[in-house]
Amino acid sequence: MKLVRFQKDGKISYGVLEENIIKVINGDIFDKFTVTDNVYTLNEVTLKAPCTPSKIVCVGLNYRDHAEEMKDRIPEEPVLFIKPSTAVIGPKESIIYPKMSNQVDYEAELAVVIKDKIKDIEEDHVKEHILGYTCFNDVTARDLQKKDGQWTRAKSFDTFAPFGPTIVTDIDPSNLYIQLLLNDQIKQNSNTNQLIFSVEKLVSFISKIMTLNPGDVIATGTPSGVGPMNIGDKVAVKIEKIGILENNVIN
């Protein structure tokens, strides 16, 4: 099932996407809902970020090739940082290039959407607490990351957390092709089977640090090939069985 969040006539709703048709949902996607007979076509609505997380927990250096690319050693435990909810944008919304940065990079990632409130979950119970998976772009002001020696400022600008377009509920996240296209040219090309820490490991590990709420997003890390975007560029994260997240860069 592909869940979407959309705007129609000023109202925000959830739906199930089937090809180019959205069937409107009654109820809560994180609890119980029914699929109605009320439908729209994709060109009748505006897709939004598919949920509204209270926080976005991101994982650094979780692909072996990216750790090598960044000249960092393979971590013994997941390396975590948080993006604020104010950084969220959805499909086709614009990434704003901040005036205080001279290098803004793309990072294609698989993201996990949490289904319910969880704390201290063991790995073998993680799957039942995941709503689904989506595309994520961990936009980063790389020059500021290097300057600061930590990641908060570089990762937290408004519009630096695009994700969507759908939440896919019924896929195996451990073997999905993932790509980043910049102006239709492939820049990142990998597979989630290259993750250092699995989805189950990540969710369990994070839940033993902080409570995760329904709709919280965990971005699982990016493969090699990260690089800069410029004003006017089109950037797309493409993940097998999920879809394509497209955004433009503006000033």
VOBA-1610 file (N, C-alpha, C; in pm, whole numbers, padded with zeros to 5 digits, always signed):
BEGIN
Met+00084-00119+00000Met+00000+00000+00000Met+00088+00125+00000Lys+00048+00225-00083Lys+00120+00351-00088Lys+00032+00461-00029Leu+00073+00514+00085Leu-00001+00619+00154Leu+00052+00755+00113Val-00038+00849+00091Val+00002+00985+00057Val-00075+01083+00145Arg-00018+01201+00159Arg-00083+01313+00226Arg-00092+01424+00123Phe-00211+01482+00108Phe-00230+01575-00003Phe-00320+01691+00037Gln-00313+01796-00044Gln-00398+01913-00023Gln-00493+01929-00139Lys-00620+01952-00108Lys-00723+01975-00209Lys-00817+02081-00155Asp-00830+02191-00228Asp-00918+02301-00189Asp-00890+02349-00047Gly-00760+02358-00014Gly-00719+02409+00116Gly-00725+02310+00230Lys-00771+02189+00203Lys-00783+02087+00307Lys-00676+01981+00290Ile-00613+01940+00402Ile-00513+01835+00403Ile-00580+01702+00435Ser-00554+01599+00354Ser-00612+01467+00375Ser-00507+01361+00348Tyr-00537+01238+00392Tyr-00456+01122+00358Tyr-00531+01036+00257Gly-00452+00962+00180Gly-00513+00873+00083Gly-00424+00756+00050Val-00479+00663-00027Val-00404+00549-00080Val-00386+00573-00229Leu-00261+00567-00275Leu-00230+00592-00415Leu-00227+00460-00491Glu-00305+00454-00598Glu-00306+00339-00689Glu-00289+00393-00830Glu-00169+00374-00886Glu-00130+00436-01013Glu-00145+00587-01000Asn-00237+00651-01075Asn-00249+00797-01062Asn-00379+00838-00992Ile-00440+00743-00921Ile-00565+00767-00850Ile-00541+00763-00700Ile-00593+00863-00628Ile-00586+00866-00482Ile-00724+00836-00425Lys-00732+00733-00343Lys-00855+00700-00271Lys-00845+00760-00130Val-00939+00847-00096Val-00933+00921+00029Val-00955+00827+00148Ile-00879+00852+00255Ile-00885+00772+00378Ile-00968+00843+00484Asn-01049+00767+00554Asn-01112+00813+00678Asn-01041+00747+00794Gly-01005+00827+00894Gly-00937+00771+01011Gly-00791+00811+01016Asp-00717+00741+01099Asp-00578+00774+01132Asp-00485+00670+01071Ile-00394+00712+00984Ile-00304+00615+00921Ile-00213+00546+01022Phe-00201+00603+01141Phe-00116+00543+01244Phe-00196+00452+01338Asp-00324+00439+01310Asp-00408+00353+01395Asp-00505+00275+01307Lys-00630+00319+01301Lys-00730+00250+01220Lys-00787+00345+01116Phe-00803+00297+00995Phe-00861+00380+00891Phe-00934+00292+00790Thr-01022+00357+00715Thr-01091+00290+00605Thr-01066+00368+00477Val-01063+00297+00367Val-01045+00358+00236Val-01183+00383+00176Thr-01212+00507+00142Thr-01346+00544+00095Thr-01354+00533-00058Asp-01473+00560-00108Asp-01495+00562-00254Asp-01469+00701-00312Asn-01430+00796-00227Asn-01399+00931-00273Asn-01260+00932-00334Val-01249+00969-00461Val-01121+00960-00531Val-01086+01092-00601Tyr-00954+01113-00615Tyr-00900+01222-00695Tyr-00790+01167-00785Thr-00764+01234-00894Thr-00646+01204-00972Thr-00529+01286-00918Leu-00407+01241-00947Leu-00289+01311-00896Leu-00285+01457-00941Asn-00331+01483-01064Asn-00322+01621-01112Asn-00430+01713-01055Glu-00519+01659-00971Glu-00619+01740-00904Glu-00574+01788-00766Val-00464+01734-00715Val-00423+01762-00578Val-00276+01804-00575Thr-00233+01852-00460Thr-00092+01883-00434Thr-00041+01786-00329Leu+00055+01704-00364Leu+00113+01613-00266Leu+00197+01691-00166Lys+00185+01655-00040Lys+00263+01715+00068Lys+00358+01610+00125Ala+00446+01651+00215Ala+00525+01550+00288Ala+00428+01449+00347Pro+00455+01319+00335Pro+00353+01218+00365Pro+00317+01202+00512Cys+00389+01268+00603Cys+00350+01272+00744Cys+00415+01394+00807Thr+00383+01419+00934Thr+00435+01537+01003Thr+00511+01491+01128Pro+00638+01461+01113Pro+00716+01406+01226Pro+00739+01508+01335Ser+00743+01457+01461Ser+00784+01544+01571Ser+00936+01564+01569Lys+01006+01468+01508Lys+01151+01478+01492Lys+01195+01385+01379Ile+01310+01418+01324Ile+01372+01336+01220Ile+01508+01294+01273Val+01524+01167+01297Val+01651+01113+01347Val+01729+01060+01228Cys+01847+01113+01208Cys+01929+01078+01092Cys+02052+00998+01136Val+02100+00917+01044Val+02214+00830+01071Val+02327+00869+00976Gly+02443+00901+01032Gly+02559+00934+00951Gly+02644+00811+00925Leu+02710+00809+00812Leu+02810+00707+00781Leu+02754+00564+00796Asn+02645+00538+00725Asn+02583+00406+00737Asn+02594+00324+00608Tyr+02668+00372+00509Tyr+02706+00292+00393Tyr+02859+00283+00391Arg+02909+00167+00369Arg+03055+00149+00372Arg+03124+00238+00269Asp+03067+00248+00148Asp+03134+00327+00046Asp+03133+00476+00080His+03030+00524+00151His+03026+00665+00190His+03126+00694+00300Ala+03142+00602+00395Ala+03243+00619+00499Ala+03383+00631+00438Glu+03407+00547+00337Glu+03536+00554+00268Glu+03551+00686+00193Glu+03441+00729+00129Glu+03441+00854+00053Glu+03473+00973+00143Met+03418+00972+00265Met+03439+01081+00359Met+03565+01063+00443Lys+03639+00955+00415Lys+03764+00925+00485Lys+03742+00909+00636Asp+03631+00843+00669Asp+03599+00813+00808Asp+03604+00663+00830Arg+03637+00623+00952Arg+03638+00481+00984Arg+03495+00431+00998Ile+03476+00300+00977Ile+03345+00239+00994Ile+03304+00251+01141Pro+03188+00309+01171Pro+03151+00327+01312Pro+03115+00194+01379Glu+03142+00185+01507Glu+03106+00066+01584Glu+02959+00069+01626Glu+02903+00188+01639Glu+02761+00207+01669Glu+02706+00313+01575Pro+02575+00316+01554Pro+02518+00420+01468Pro+02553+00560+01517Val+02587+00647+01422Val+02616+00787+01450Val+02489+00867+01421Leu+02435+00934+01522Leu+02303+00996+01511Leu+02310+01148+01517Phe+02215+01211+01449Phe+02189+01353+01466Phe+02041+01374+01435Ile+01990+01491+01469Ile+01847+01519+01453Ile+01828+01643+01366Lys+01731+01632+01275Lys+01684+01749+01201Lys+01551+01795+01262Pro+01528+01925+01267Pro+01402+01973+01324Pro+01285+01953+01227Ser+01165+01949+01282Ser+01047+01934+01198Ser+01028+02053+01105Thr+01084+02167+01140Thr+01073+02287+01056Thr+01152+02276+00926Ala+01236+02173+00914Ala+01313+02152+00791Ala+01233+02076+00685Val+01117+02022+00722Val+01042+01934+00634Val+00979+02009+00516Ile+00996+01953+00398Ile+00918+01991+00280Ile+00877+01862+00207Gly+00784+01875+00116Gly+00734+01760+00044Gly+00778+01758-00101Pro+00719+01670-00180Pro+00753+01658-00322Pro+00725+01788-00397Lys+00815+01823-00487Lys+00804+01939-00576Lys+00815+02073-00502Glu+00831+02070-00369Glu+00859+02195-00298Glu+01006+02229-00312Ser+01040+02355-00289Ser+01174+02404-00319Ser+01268+02400-00199Ile+01390+02357-00225Ile+01499+02366-00129Ile+01559+02506-00140Ile+01565+02578-00028Ile+01618+02714-00029Ile+01765+02713+00008Tyr+01847+02767-00081Tyr+01992+02772-00062Tyr+02022+02885+00039Pro+02075+02851+00159Pro+02095+02954+00261Pro+02209+03049+00226Lys+02190+03175+00262Lys+02289+03276+00227Lys+02422+03254+00297Met+02423+03188+00414Met+02548+03172+00487Met+02630+03051+00442Ser+02583+02979+00339Ser+02656+02862+00290Ser+02701+02882+00145Asn+02815+02822+00115Asn+02866+02824-00023Asn+02871+02684-00085Gln+02828+02582-00011Gln+02821+02447-00067Gln+02708+02370+00000Val+02603+02345-00077Val+02489+02268-00029Val+02484+02137-00106Asp+02489+02026-00032Asp+02498+01893-00092Asp+02366+01817-00082Tyr+02345+01727-00177Tyr+02237+01628-00171Tyr+02287+01502-00102Glu+02195+01428-00039Glu+02224+01296+00017Glu+02097+01212+00007Ala+02093+01119-00087Ala+01978+01032-00105Ala+01973+00928+00007Glu+01854+00909+00065Glu+01842+00814+00176Glu+01706+00744+00176Leu+01706+00621+00225Leu+01583+00551+00260Leu+01542+00597+00399Ala+01414+00632+00415Ala+01365+00674+00547Ala+01257+00579+00596Val+01255+00562+00728Val+01160+00476+00797Val+01059+00566+00868Val+00930+00533+00855Val+00826+00608+00925Val+00772+00520+01039Ile+00778+00572+01159Ile+00737+00497+01278Ile+00585+00497+01290Lys+00528+00383+01330Lys+00383+00364+01333Lys+00320+00406+01465Asp+00388+00381+01578Asp+00326+00407+01708Asp+00434+00451+01807Lys+00391+00488+01925Lys+00484+00536+02026Lys+00563+00418+02082Ile+00696+00427+02073Ile+00779+00314+02115Ile+00899+00361+02195Lys+00942+00273+02283Lys+01063+00296+02363Lys+01121+00160+02400Asp+01253+00148+02389Asp+01326+00027+02430Asp+01277-00099+02356Ile+01268-00089+02224Ile+01222-00201+02141Ile+01341-00287+02100Glu+01327-00417+02113Glu+01431-00509+02065Glu+01418-00528+01913Glu+01529-00567+01851Glu+01534-00575+01706Glu+01427-00667+01648Asp+01399-00779+01715Asp+01304-00875+01658Asp+01159-00831+01671His+01135-00715+01734His+00999-00660+01742His+00983-00530+01664Val+01086-00490+01593Val+01084-00359+01525Val+00979-00354+01415Lys+00971-00459+01332Lys+00887-00452+01212Lys+00743-00416+01243Glu+00690-00463+01354Glu+00549-00437+01386Glu+00525-00292+01423His+00632-00215+01444His+00618-00075+01482His+00656+00021+01368Ile+00675-00032+01248Ile+00707+00050+01132Ile+00584+00063+01043Leu+00546+00186+01014Leu+00435+00207+00921Leu+00479+00179+00778Gly+00597+00229+00741Gly+00645+00208+00604Gly+00772+00286+00578Tyr+00800+00304+00448Tyr+00928+00358+00403Tyr+00905+00464+00296Thr+00998+00560+00290Thr+00984+00668+00194Thr+01122+00717+00150Cys+01123+00806+00051Cys+01248+00867+00002Cys+01280+00991+00085Phe+01408+01016+00106Phe+01451+01128+00189Phe+01577+01188+00129Asn+01587+01320+00136Asn+01708+01390+00092Asn+01764+01466+00212Asp+01876+01418+00264Asp+01941+01481+00380Asp+02026+01597+00331Val+01960+01707+00298Val+02030+01824+00244Val+02125+01880+00350Thr+02247+01913+00307Thr+02354+01947+00400Thr+02437+02064+00349Ala+02456+02164+00432Ala+02550+02272+00402Ala+02690+02221+00438Arg+02758+02162+00340Arg+02880+02088+00368Arg+02991+02178+00422Asp+03000+02300+00372Asp+03106+02390+00421Asp+03085+02423+00568Leu+02960+02438+00610Leu+02932+02469+00750Leu+02954+02347+00839Gln+02924+02230+00786Gln+02952+02107+00861Gln+03101+02095+00891Lys+03183+02122+00793Lys+03328+02115+00812Lys+03376+02226+00906Lys+03319+02343+00892Lys+03361+02457+00974Lys+03325+02436+01120Asp+03203+02386+01146Asp+03155+02372+01283Asp+03215+02253+01356Gly+03250+02150+01280Gly+03300+02028+01343Gly+03189+01943+01402Gln+03065+01985+01386Gln+02946+01905+01422Gln+02837+01944+01321Trp+02720+01880+01333Trp+02631+01878+01217Trp+02503+01959+01232Thr+02475+02016+01347Thr+02343+02073+01370Thr+02311+02187+01274Arg+02397+02288+01267Arg+02366+02401+01179Arg+02357+02357+01034Ala+02451+02276+00991Ala+02460+02236+00850Ala+02340+02156+00802Lys+02272+02089+00894Lys+02164+01998+00857Lys+02024+02054+00884Ser+02015+02170+00950Ser+01888+02210+01011Ser+01817+02327+00947Phe+01869+02381+00839Phe+01802+02492+00774Phe+01661+02452+00730Asp+01570+02549+00730Asp+01438+02526+00672Asp+01454+02471+00530Thr+01370+02375+00495Thr+01366+02306+00364Thr+01474+02201+00347Phe+01553+02171+00450Phe+01665+02076+00436Phe+01624+01931+00466Ala+01492+01905+00474Ala+01446+01767+00496Ala+01331+01731+00402Pro+01356+01730+00272Pro+01252+01684+00181Pro+01231+01533+00195Phe+01103+01491+00201Phe+01077+01348+00194Phe+00941+01321+00131Gly+00925+01199+00081Gly+00804+01159+00010Gly+00842+01080-00115Pro+00754+01067-00212Pro+00619+01121-00216Pro+00515+01034-00144Thr+00553+00908-00116Thr+00460+00814-00056Thr+00527+00746+00064Ile+00443+00685+00147Ile+00490+00589+00247Ile+00444+00452+00200Val+00539+00365+00170Val+00506+00232+00121Val+00513+00134+00237Thr+00404+00061+00260Thr+00389-00015+00384Thr+00433-00161+00374Asp+00451-00213+00256Asp+00461-00359+00242Asp+00583-00403+00163Ile+00700-00343+00193Ile+00822-00381+00123Ile+00931-00421+00221Asp+01026-00499+00170Asp+01145-00535+00245Asp+01250-00427+00220Pro+01296-00355+00324Pro+01387-00243+00304Pro+01533-00283+00285Ser+01563-00413+00293Ser+01702-00456+00300Ser+01770-00475+00165Asn+01694-00460+00054Asn+01753-00485-00078Asn+01680-00401-00182Leu+01699-00268-00174Leu+01633-00175-00265Leu+01738-00089-00335Tyr+01725-00075-00466Tyr+01813+00016-00538Tyr+01779+00160-00501Ile+01883+00240-00480Ile+01866+00380-00442Ile+01956+00466-00530Gln+01899+00574-00584Gln+01974+00663-00672Gln+01945+00809-00638Leu+02041+00894-00674Leu+02022+01039-00672Leu+02050+01091-00811Leu+01954+01165-00865Leu+01970+01225-00997Leu+01974+01376-00982Leu+02077+01437-01038Leu+02091+01582-01039Leu+02076+01628-01183Asn+01971+01705-01208Asn+01939+01747-01345Asn+01937+01626-01440Asp+01875+01518-01392Asp+01853+01393-01466Asp+01980+01310-01487Gln+02090+01349-01425Gln+02214+01273-01432Gln+02236+01196-01302Ile+02264+01066-01312Ile+02281+00983-01192Ile+02411+01021-01121Lys+02399+01055-00993Lys+02514+01092-00912Lys+02540+00992-00799Gln+02434+00934-00746Gln+02446+00827-00647Gln+02372+00705-00700Asn+02432+00588-00682Asn+02374+00466-00739Asn+02418+00349-00652Ser+02328+00301-00566Ser+02367+00198-00470Ser+02246+00110-00437Asn+02258+00036-00328Asn+02153-00054-00285Asn+02153-00057-00132Thr+02036-00068-00074Thr+02028-00070+00072Thr+02092-00195+00133Asn+02128-00292+00050Asn+02200-00407+00105Asn+02342-00370+00146Gln+02383-00246+00118Gln+02514-00198+00159Gln+02511-00123+00293Leu+02395-00117+00358Leu+02386-00052+00488Leu+02475-00123+00591Ile+02545-00046+00671Ile+02626-00102+00778Ile+02534-00152+00890Phe+02439-00068+00931Phe+02342-00106+01034Phe+02204-00118+00970Ser+02138-00230+00994Ser+02008-00257+00934Ser+01900-00166+00991Val+01786-00164+00924Val+01671-00089+00974Val+01634-00135+01115Glu+01631-00266+01136Glu+01594-00320+01267Glu+01692-00275+01374Lys+01820-00279+01343Lys+01922-00233+01438Lys+01905-00085+01469Leu+01882-00005+01367Leu+01871+00139+01386Leu+01751+00175+01473Val+01634+00121+01441Val+01514+00155+01517Val+01528+00112+01662Ser+01578-00009+01683Ser+01598-00057+01819Ser+01696+00032+01895Phe+01809+00061+01833Phe+01913+00143+01896Phe+01858+00281+01933Ile+01790+00345+01840Ile+01737+00479+01865Ile+01631+00476+01973Ser+01546+00373+01972Ser+01438+00364+02070Ser+01491+00346+02212Lys+01614+00298+02225Lys+01673+00283+02358Lys+01738+00413+02407Ile+01736+00515+02320Ile+01786+00648+02357Ile+01670+00744+02380Met+01574+00741+02289Met+01464+00838+02294Met+01333+00771+02256Thr+01224+00823+02308Thr+01091+00777+02267Thr+01066+00821+02124Leu+01017+00728+02045Leu+00978+00758+01907Leu+00826+00765+01901Asn+00776+00868+01833Asn+00633+00893+01824Asn+00579+00854+01687Pro+00449+00832+01677Pro+00390+00804+01546Pro+00423+00915+01446Gly+00471+00875+01329Gly+00507+00973+01227Gly+00650+01021+01233Asp+00723+00986+01337Asp+00866+01020+01340Asp+00937+00948+01225Val+01040+01014+01175Val+01113+00965+01058Val+01257+00933+01098Ile+01305+00819+01054Ile+01446+00783+01069Ile+01507+00773+00931Ala+01604+00860+00903Ala+01675+00858+00776Ala+01800+00772+00794Thr+01815+00670+00709Thr+01906+00560+00739Thr+02048+00578+00686Gly+02080+00693+00629Gly+02216+00716+00580Gly+02221+00719+00429Thr+02332+00770+00376Thr+02345+00790+00231Thr+02464+00713+00176Pro+02455+00663+00053Pro+02568+00596-00010Pro+02670+00696-00065Ser+02772+00644-00130Ser+02876+00730-00188Ser+02818+00813-00302Gly+02891+00916-00340Gly+02851+01000-00453Gly+02789+01131-00413Val+02793+01166-00282Val+02736+01294-00241Val+02810+01408-00310Gly+02738+01515-00335Gly+02799+01628-00402Gly+02711+01750-00400Pro+02759+01861-00456Pro+02689+01989-00443Pro+02572+02006-00539Met+02477+02086-00493Met+02367+02135-00576Met+02382+02287-00589Asn+02330+02339-00699Asn+02336+02483-00722Asn+02196+02538-00743Ile+02182+02666-00725Ile+02052+02731-00748Ile+02009+02705-00892Gly+01885+02661-00907Gly+01831+02628-01038Gly+01835+02480-01071Asp+01905+02401-00988Asp+01914+02257-01012Asp+01784+02186-00975Lys+01762+02072-01041Lys+01656+01978-01003Lys+01721+01854-00946Val+01676+01813-00830Val+01735+01698-00762Val+01625+01596-00734Ala+01658+01468-00754Ala+01557+01362-00737Ala+01619+01243-00665Val+01550+01196-00562Val+01584+01071-00494Val+01490+00964-00548Lys+01548+00857-00599Lys+01470+00748-00659Lys+01502+00618-00585Ile+01400+00555-00527Ile+01419+00429-00456Ile+01323+00326-00511Glu+01377+00211-00543Glu+01300+00100-00597Glu+01178+00071-00509Lys+01063+00052-00573Lys+00935+00016-00510Lys+00871+00128-00429Ile+00939+00243-00419Ile+00882+00355-00344Ile+00841+00468-00438Gly+00934+00515-00521Gly+00902+00622-00613Gly+01015+00722-00625Ile+00979+00842-00669Ile+01077+00948-00695Ile+01035+01073-00620Leu+01129+01126-00543Leu+01111+01253-00472Leu+01188+01360-00547Glu+01116+01459-00604Glu+01179+01565-00681Glu+01165+01699-00610Asn+01274+01775-00611Asn+01273+01912-00557Asn+01363+02000-00641Asn+01336+02128-00644Asn+01423+02225-00709Asn+01496+02307-00604Val+01611+02362-00643Val+01691+02447-00554Val+01672+02592-00595Ile+01635+02677-00497Ile+01615+02819-00526Ile+01691+02903-00424Asn+01699+03033-00448Asn+01762+03122-00350Asn+01658+03202-00274
//
